[in-house]
């Protein structure tokens, strides 16, 4: 079964996951079309606008390395740095990534 659809990320209680008010999606075997995401936006510009200090750009960018920003929300396109995904979805350890404190 291929993962050609997307699904909204859910936490351990079935609640919908978002980051900074934006919906978070991931690949799934069934569900909605990727068209729902809309046009891709500039993640680097979003980071610059949403960090407390320019000094934090690299650490926030690393935290979001697997995340792509679209008009319709965030899409997790790979799982090279899963800390934020695991935290938001309540998978495994519930330690909040320290880097989240760098966001406004």
N, CA, C and O atoms as a DFTB+ gen file, in Angstrom:
416 C
 N C O
     1  1       0.834      -1.175       0.000
     2  2       0.000       0.000       0.000
     3  2       0.884       1.245       0.000
     4  3       1.747       1.395       0.865
     5  1       0.674       2.126      -0.956
     6  2       1.496       3.335      -1.008
     7  2       0.891       4.417      -0.119
     8  3      -0.290       4.384       0.227
     9  1       1.723       5.353       0.229
    10  2       1.274       6.464       1.070
    11  2       1.136       7.698       0.191
    12  3       1.965       8.607       0.244
    13  1       0.077       7.722      -0.620
    14  2      -0.105       8.827      -1.548
    15  2      -1.178       9.813      -1.099
    16  3      -1.581      10.692      -1.861
    17  1      -1.629       9.664       0.120
    18  2      -2.628      10.572       0.690
    19  2      -2.028      11.229       1.930
    20  3      -0.905      10.915       2.323
    21  1      -2.765      12.119       2.530
    22  2      -2.275      12.715       3.768
    23  2      -3.363      12.668       4.825
    24  3      -4.550      12.531       4.530
    25  1      -2.918      12.785       6.054
    26  2      -3.815      12.736       7.202
    27  2      -3.331      13.757       8.214
    28  3      -2.129      13.982       8.362
    29  1      -4.265      14.367       8.902
    30  2      -3.897      15.288       9.972
    31  2      -3.270      14.494      11.106
    32  3      -3.768      13.430      11.473
    33  1      -2.188      15.004      11.656
    34  2      -1.540      14.351      12.793
    35  2      -2.452      14.449      14.012
    36  3      -3.122      15.457      14.234
    37  1      -2.455      13.377      14.790
    38  2      -3.254      13.313      16.007
    39  2      -2.351      13.014      17.185
    40  3      -1.327      12.346      17.044
    41  1      -2.742      13.519      18.362
    42  2      -1.969      13.209      19.560
    43  2      -2.466      11.900      20.169
    44  3      -3.364      11.260      19.621
    45  1      -1.897      11.512      21.273
    46  2      -2.214      10.237      21.897
    47  2      -3.649      10.103      22.362
    48  3      -4.110       8.993      22.628
    49  1      -4.367      11.215      22.466
    50  2      -5.780      11.189      22.879
    51  2      -6.717      11.400      21.695
    52  3      -7.927      11.536      21.872
    53  1      -6.154      11.428      20.487
    54  2      -6.962      11.637      19.291
    55  2      -7.209      13.092      18.964
    56  3      -7.983      13.403      18.059
    57  1      -6.556      13.996      19.697
    58  2      -6.694      15.426      19.427
    59  2      -5.879      15.843      18.217
    60  3      -4.840      15.252      17.923
    61  1      -6.349      16.853      17.523
    62  2      -5.666      17.323      16.326
    63  2      -4.427      18.137      16.694
    64  3      -4.456      18.965      17.604
    65  1      -3.348      17.884      15.971
    66  2      -2.053      18.508      16.241
    67  2      -1.862      19.729      15.341
    68  3      -2.192      19.705      14.155
    69  1      -1.323      20.792      15.932
    70  2      -0.958      21.975      15.157
    71  2       0.321      22.561      15.736
    72  3       0.699      22.266      16.870
    73  1       0.973      23.387      14.947
    74  2       2.176      24.093      15.387
    75  2       1.994      25.561      15.050
    76  3       1.818      25.923      13.886
    77  1       2.038      26.406      16.073
    78  2       1.862      27.851      15.902
    79  2       0.551      28.151      15.161
    80  3       0.496      29.064      14.337
    81  1      -0.482      27.392      15.455
    82  2      -1.789      27.622      14.856
    83  2      -1.978      27.027      13.477
    84  3      -3.044      27.182      12.880
    85  1      -0.963      26.348      12.957
    86  2      -1.045      25.743      11.630
    87  2      -1.205      24.229      11.757
    88  3      -0.496      23.584      12.530
    89  1      -2.134      23.676      11.000
    90  2      -2.411      22.246      11.000
    91  2      -1.180      21.467      10.569
    92  3      -0.428      21.921       9.706
    93  1      -0.965      20.290      11.165
    94  2       0.172      19.431      10.827
    95  2      -0.354      18.146      10.186
    96  3      -1.233      17.483      10.736
    97  1       0.200      17.801       9.009
    98  2      -0.194      16.613       8.253
    99  2       1.004      15.696       8.035
   100  3       2.155      16.122       8.128
   101  1       0.711      14.425       7.743
   102  2       1.749      13.475       7.349
   103  2       1.174      12.518       6.318
   104  3      -0.042      12.436       6.147
   105  1       2.063      11.787       5.623
   106  2       1.642      10.802       4.628
   107  2       0.802       9.722       5.273
   108  3       1.000       9.365       6.435
   109  1      -0.143       9.205       4.497
   110  2      -0.994       8.131       4.990
   111  2      -1.475       7.309       3.803
   112  3      -1.464       7.787       2.669
   113  1      -1.888       6.100       4.055
   114  2      -2.329       5.202       2.987
   115  2      -3.676       5.608       2.401
   116  3      -3.952       5.316       1.238
   117  1      -4.499       6.261       3.168
   118  2      -5.793       6.738       2.694
   119  2      -6.062       8.071       3.373
   120  3      -5.439       8.401       4.382
   121  1      -6.970       8.813       2.830
   122  2      -7.282      10.107       3.420
   123  2      -7.482      11.158       2.364
   124  3      -8.125      10.914       1.343
   125  1      -6.937      12.317       2.606
   126  2      -7.154      13.449       1.724
   127  2      -6.013      13.590       0.720
   128  3      -4.905      13.098       0.936
   129  1      -6.311      14.268      -0.370
   130  2      -5.321      14.522      -1.407
   131  2      -4.302      15.554      -0.919
   132  3      -4.616      16.429      -0.111
   133  1      -3.097      15.428      -1.421
   134  2      -2.053      16.408      -1.093
   135  2      -2.421      17.808      -1.601
   136  3      -1.856      18.804      -1.150
   137  1      -3.368      17.874      -2.539
   138  2      -3.815      19.171      -3.056
   139  2      -4.384      20.057      -1.954
   140  3      -4.382      21.282      -2.073
   141  1      -4.867      19.441      -0.887
   142  2      -5.442      20.190       0.235
   143  2      -4.434      21.173       0.828
   144  3      -4.820      22.199       1.389
   145  1      -3.148      20.863       0.704
   146  2      -2.110      21.708       1.292
   147  2      -1.981      23.056       0.598
   148  3      -1.566      24.034       1.220
   149  1      -2.330      23.119      -0.679
   150  2      -2.176      24.363      -1.425
   151  2      -0.731      24.574      -1.844
   152  3       0.045      23.624      -1.942
   153  1      -0.383      25.812      -2.087
   154  2       0.960      26.155      -2.563
   155  2       1.975      26.088      -1.425
   156  3       1.670      26.383      -0.270
   157  1       3.192      25.689      -1.791
   158  2       4.272      25.664      -0.799
   159  2       4.717      27.092      -0.502
   160  3       4.827      27.925      -1.402
   161  1       4.968      27.356       0.766
   162  2       5.437      28.665       1.214
   163  2       6.909      28.583       1.611
   164  3       7.474      27.492       1.686
   165  1       7.523      29.719       1.860
   166  2       8.933      29.788       2.224
   167  2       9.105      29.550       3.726
   168  3       8.874      30.447       4.537
   169  1       9.508      28.340       4.082
   170  2       9.689      28.003       5.489
   171  2      10.744      28.896       6.134
   172  3      10.592      29.304       7.285
   173  1      11.805      29.199       5.403
   174  2      12.868      30.026       5.989
   175  2      12.348      31.414       6.372
   176  3      12.778      31.974       7.380
   177  1      11.440      31.966       5.588
   178  2      10.857      33.271       5.928
   179  2       9.947      33.147       7.148
   180  3       9.927      34.030       8.005
   181  1       9.194      32.050       7.225
   182  2       8.331      31.822       8.385
   183  2       9.175      31.738       9.654
   184  3       8.820      32.312      10.683
   185  1      10.283      31.028       9.574
   186  2      11.164      30.905      10.740
   187  2      11.663      32.288      11.165
   188  3      11.604      32.636      12.344
   189  1      12.148      33.067      10.212
   190  2      12.666      34.404      10.529
   191  2      11.610      35.284      11.198
   192  3      11.928      36.069      12.092
   193  1      10.356      35.152      10.765
   194  2       9.275      35.970      11.317
   195  2       8.766      35.460      12.663
   196  3       8.102      36.200      13.390
   197  1       9.068      34.212      13.005
   198  2       8.474      33.608      14.198
   199  2       9.470      33.218      15.278
   200  3       9.106      32.528      16.230
   201  1      10.733      33.651      15.149
   202  2      11.707      33.376      16.207
   203  2      11.955      34.644      17.016
   204  3      11.814      35.761      16.518
   205  1      12.324      34.444      18.259
   206  2      12.555      35.571      19.162
   207  2      13.832      36.323      18.839
   208  3      13.930      37.526      19.082
   209  1      14.819      35.608      18.286
   210  2      16.109      36.214      17.977
   211  2      16.696      35.539      16.740
   212  3      16.564      34.325      16.580
   213  1      17.341      36.309      15.863
   214  2      17.985      35.708      14.692
   215  2      19.021      34.639      15.059
   216  3      19.331      33.766      14.248
   217  1      19.549      34.713      16.277
   218  2      20.532      33.720      16.725
   219  2      19.943      32.312      16.786
   220  3      20.685      31.330      16.779
   221  1      18.626      32.208      16.846
   222  2      17.967      30.909      16.987
   223  2      17.581      30.277      15.651
   224  3      17.015      29.184      15.626
   225  1      17.880      30.950      14.544
   226  2      17.444      30.449      13.235
   227  2      17.910      29.016      12.986
   228  3      17.097      28.159      12.639
   229  1      19.191      28.746      13.156
   230  2      19.730      27.417      12.831
   231  2      19.093      26.312      13.665
   232  3      18.778      25.246      13.135
   233  1      18.900      26.546      14.953
   234  2      18.331      25.497      15.802
   235  2      16.863      25.240      15.450
   236  3      16.424      24.090      15.457
   237  1      16.105      26.286      15.144
   238  2      14.706      26.096      14.750
   239  2      14.634      25.426      13.381
   240  3      13.794      24.552      13.165
   241  1      15.490      25.819      12.472
   242  2      15.519      25.195      11.148
   243  2      15.842      23.703      11.262
   244  3      15.250      22.889      10.553
   245  1      16.760      23.343      12.133
   246  2      17.094      21.932      12.340
   247  2      15.899      21.180      12.922
   248  3      15.625      20.047      12.525
   249  1      15.191      21.800      13.856
   250  2      14.015      21.162      14.439
   251  2      12.955      20.893      13.367
   252  3      12.243      19.891      13.435
   253  1      12.851      21.782      12.384
   254  2      11.833      21.678      11.336
   255  2      12.389      21.107      10.034
   256  3      11.789      21.298       8.976
   257  1      13.510      20.418      10.093
   258  2      14.183      19.938       8.884
   259  2      13.283      19.043       8.030
   260  3      13.402      19.046       6.804
   261  1      12.394      18.286       8.651
   262  2      11.510      17.366       7.926
   263  2      10.168      17.996       7.559
   264  3       9.330      17.346       6.933
   265  1       9.962      19.223       7.933
   266  2       8.665      19.870       7.781
   267  2       8.676      20.832       6.595
   268  3       9.620      21.601       6.411
   269  1       7.609      20.775       5.791
   270  2       7.431      21.721       4.694
   271  2       6.212      22.580       5.021
   272  3       5.222      22.084       5.560
   273  1       6.289      23.849       4.697
   274  2       5.207      24.784       4.990
   275  2       4.376      25.034       3.734
   276  3       4.912      25.323       2.664
   277  1       3.072      24.919       3.886
   278  2       2.128      25.154       2.791
   279  2       1.049      26.120       3.257
   280  3       0.929      26.410       4.448
   281  1       0.272      26.610       2.312
   282  2      -0.852      27.492       2.652
   283  2      -1.802      26.816       3.639
   284  3      -2.372      27.474       4.509
   285  1      -1.968      25.508       3.501
   286  2      -2.905      24.767       4.339
   287  2      -2.314      24.190       5.602
   288  3      -3.013      23.493       6.338
   289  1      -1.055      24.453       5.881
   290  2      -0.433      23.956       7.105
   291  2       0.927      23.331       6.864
   292  3       1.546      23.520       5.817
   293  1       1.374      22.584       7.858
   294  2       2.672      21.907       7.806
   295  2       2.509      20.491       7.271
   296  3       1.519      19.823       7.568
   297  1       3.478      20.031       6.481
   298  2       3.505      18.647       6.015
   299  2       4.851      18.043       6.402
   300  3       5.902      18.599       6.085
   301  1       4.813      16.915       7.083
   302  2       6.043      16.226       7.476
   303  2       6.409      15.279       6.343
   304  3       5.724      14.284       6.109
   305  1       7.494      15.594       5.641
   306  2       7.853      14.825       4.449
   307  2       8.922      13.773       4.690
   308  3       9.186      12.965       3.800
   309  1       9.539      13.753       5.851
   310  2      10.526      12.720       6.197
   311  2      10.635      12.679       7.719
   312  3      10.027      13.490       8.418
   313  1      11.405      11.738       8.213
   314  2      11.505      11.555       9.666
   315  2      12.966      11.445      10.100
   316  3      13.348      10.500      10.791
   317  1      13.772      12.413       9.690
   318  2      15.183      12.435      10.072
   319  2      15.386      13.032      11.462
   320  3      16.317      12.653      12.171
   321  1      14.517      13.962      11.851
   322  2      14.559      14.562      13.182
   323  2      13.137      14.499      13.738
   324  3      12.328      15.393      13.486
   325  1      12.839      13.454      14.485
   326  2      11.464      13.182      14.902
   327  2      11.077      13.789      16.247
   328  3       9.941      13.608      16.685
   329  1      11.969      14.494      16.908
   330  2      11.693      14.965      18.265
   331  2      10.401      15.791      18.347
   332  3       9.555      15.524      19.200
   333  1      10.245      16.777      17.480
   334  2       9.059      17.628      17.525
   335  2       7.803      16.830      17.179
   336  3       6.791      16.943      17.871
   337  1       7.856      16.036      16.131
   338  2       6.712      15.199      15.743
   339  2       6.304      14.286      16.892
   340  3       5.125      14.209      17.240
   341  1       7.271      13.597      17.479
   342  2       6.977      12.684      18.588
   343  2       6.388      13.428      19.782
   344  3       5.462      12.935      20.426
   345  1       6.913      14.598      20.076
   346  2       6.403      15.389      21.196
   347  2       4.952      15.813      20.952
   348  3       4.093      15.617      21.812
   349  1       4.684      16.391      19.787
   350  2       3.339      16.877      19.499
   351  2       2.314      15.746      19.431
   352  3       1.162      15.919      19.829
   353  1       2.741      14.587      18.925
   354  2       1.833      13.437      18.793
   355  2       1.838      12.549      20.030
   356  3       1.139      11.536      20.070
   357  1       2.615      12.918      21.030
   358  2       2.708      12.174      22.294
   359  2       3.156      10.728      22.061
   360  3       2.574       9.782      22.592
   361  1       4.198      10.592      21.260
   362  2       4.783       9.285      20.976
   363  2       6.068       9.172      21.786
   364  3       6.955      10.015      21.656
   365  1       6.176       8.159      22.607
   366  2       7.390       7.962      23.398
   367  2       7.539       9.032      24.462
   368  3       6.591       9.345      25.183
   369  1       8.727       9.586      24.553
   370  2       9.048      10.597      25.561
   371  2       8.229      11.865      25.338
   372  3       8.026      12.290      24.201
   373  1       7.767      12.455      26.415
   374  2       6.998      13.694      26.309
   375  2       7.829      14.919      26.653
   376  3       7.288      15.927      27.108
   377  1       9.134      14.844      26.442
   378  2       9.990      15.990      26.717
   379  2       9.844      17.016      25.605
   380  3      10.068      16.720      24.432
   381  1       9.466      18.218      25.991
   382  2       9.305      19.294      25.019
   383  2      10.663      19.673      24.444
   384  3      11.618      19.870      25.196
   385  1      10.763      19.778      23.119
   386  2      12.025      20.232      22.535
   387  2      12.365      21.631      23.050
   388  3      11.541      22.542      22.968
   389  1      13.561      21.800      23.573
   390  2      13.982      23.094      24.113
   391  2      13.882      24.198      23.072
   392  3      13.662      25.362      23.407
   393  1      14.043      23.830      21.821
   394  2      14.040      24.810      20.735
   395  2      12.671      25.483      20.586
   396  3      12.595      26.603      20.080
   397  1      11.605      24.832      21.010
   398  2      10.277      25.452      20.924
   399  2      10.225      26.778      21.666
   400  3       9.452      27.663      21.300
   401  1      11.030      26.924      22.695
   402  2      11.067      28.171      23.464
   403  2      11.594      29.340      22.636
   404  3      11.401      30.497      23.011
   405  1      12.250      29.057      21.523
   406  2      12.782      30.117      20.668
   407  2      11.724      30.722      19.754
   408  3      11.969      31.747      19.118
   409  1      10.544      30.096      19.682
   410  2       9.467      30.640      18.860
   411  2       8.685      31.673      19.651
   412  3       8.534      31.556      20.867
   413  1       8.193      32.678      18.957
   414  2       7.392      33.734      19.602
   415  2       6.082      33.164      20.098
   416  3       5.269      33.891      20.669
